């Protein structure tokens, strides 16, 4: 049982990190395109 704790913990940590990186990349793509990120709606405003 103890041998499964480390790999499972690393998997969960990797999923959380990937989720956060996806949000960061969405904001970065929006800003690179010349838009403004709307944090309330979590959308890119391209005007």
C-alpha positions in Angstrom: 0.0 0.0 0.0 2.8 2.5 0.9 4.4 1.9 -2.5 1.3 3.2 -4.3 1.2 6.5 -2.3 4.1 8.2 -4.0 3.1 7.5 -7.6 -0.5 8.4 -6.9 0.6 11.6 -5.2 2.9 12.5 -8.2 0.0 11.8 -10.6 -2.4 14.1 -8.6 0.3 16.8 -8.4 0.9 16.6 -12.1 -2.8 16.9 -12.9 -3.1 20.0 -10.7 0.0 21.6 -12.3 -1.2 20.8 -15.8 -4.6 22.5 -15.0 -2.9 25.6 -13.7 -0.5 25.7 -16.7 -3.5 25.5 -19.1 -5.1 28.6 -17.5 -1.8 30.5 -17.7 -1.3 29.6 -21.4 -4.8 30.7 -22.2 -4.1 34.1 -20.7 -0.7 34.3 -22.4 -2.2 33.5 -25.8 -4.8 36.2 -25.4 -2.3 38.8 -24.5 0.0 37.8 -27.3 -2.9 38.3 -29.7 -3.3 41.9 -28.5 -6.3 41.2 -26.4 -7.1 41.8 -22.8 -8.0 39.0 -20.4 -11.3 39.5 -18.5 -10.7 37.7 -15.2 -14.4 37.9 -14.1 -15.7 36.1 -17.2 -12.4 34.2 -17.8 -12.5 35.2 -21.5 -10.3 37.1 -23.9 -11.6 40.5 -25.0 -10.3 41.1 -28.6 -11.5 44.5 -29.7 
